[in-house]
Amino acid sequence: MFLKDKERGTLIKVVDIEALINPLVPAVVGRSQAGEEEQDPEEFLKENLLFPSDEALPHCWRDADYQATLN
């Protein structure tokens, strides 16, 4: 799955989808798609990632206590 880094504007290929949807994990491992060669894996904080359409990640992927904030 590809996401976008808010700060750099580059696409990030997420390596571990399970970590992405787990609200207890604050960061995911991915590979930046900047340049012609795929970059080495690095950690990206979920709070700094967006969908390529600039839409935010679902709140339930980022906050384990998201249901408490709905009230």
QUICOR-V51124 format. One record per residue. OMEGA is omega in degrees with one decimal (none if undefined). BURIAL is # if it has 24 or more other C-alpha atoms within 12 Angstrom, else .. Layout:
[[OMEGA/BURIAL] [OMEGA/BURIAL]]
//
This chain:
[[178.5/.] [173.4/#] [-177.4/#] [176.0/#] [-178.7/#] [-173.1/.] [-175.3/.] [-178.0/.] [-178.8/.] [175.4/#] [179.3/#] [175.2/#] [-178.4/#] [-176.8/#] [-174.5/.] [-178.7/.] [178.9/.] [178.3/.] [-179.5/.] [-176.5/#] [178.7/.] [-177.3/.] [178.9/#] [-179.4/.] [-175.0/.] [-176.3/.] [177.5/#] [175.5/#] [179.6/#] [178.9/#] [178.0/#] [-178.3/#] [178.0/#] [-179.7/.] [-176.5/.] [-179.7/.] [176.7/.] [-176.0/.] [177.1/.] [178.5/.] [174.9/.] [-179.9/.] [176.5/#] [176.2/#] [-179.6/#] [-178.7/#] [179.4/#] [-177.2/#] [177.1/#] [167.6/#] [179.9/#] [178.5/.] [-177.4/.] [175.9/.] [-179.8/.] [174.3/.] [178.4/#] [-178.7/.] [-178.4/.] [174.8/.] [-172.8/#] [-173.0/#] [-178.9/.] [-178.3/.] [-173.9/.] [-179.2/.] [179.0/.] [-179.2/.] [-179.9/.] [-178.5/.] [none/.]]
//
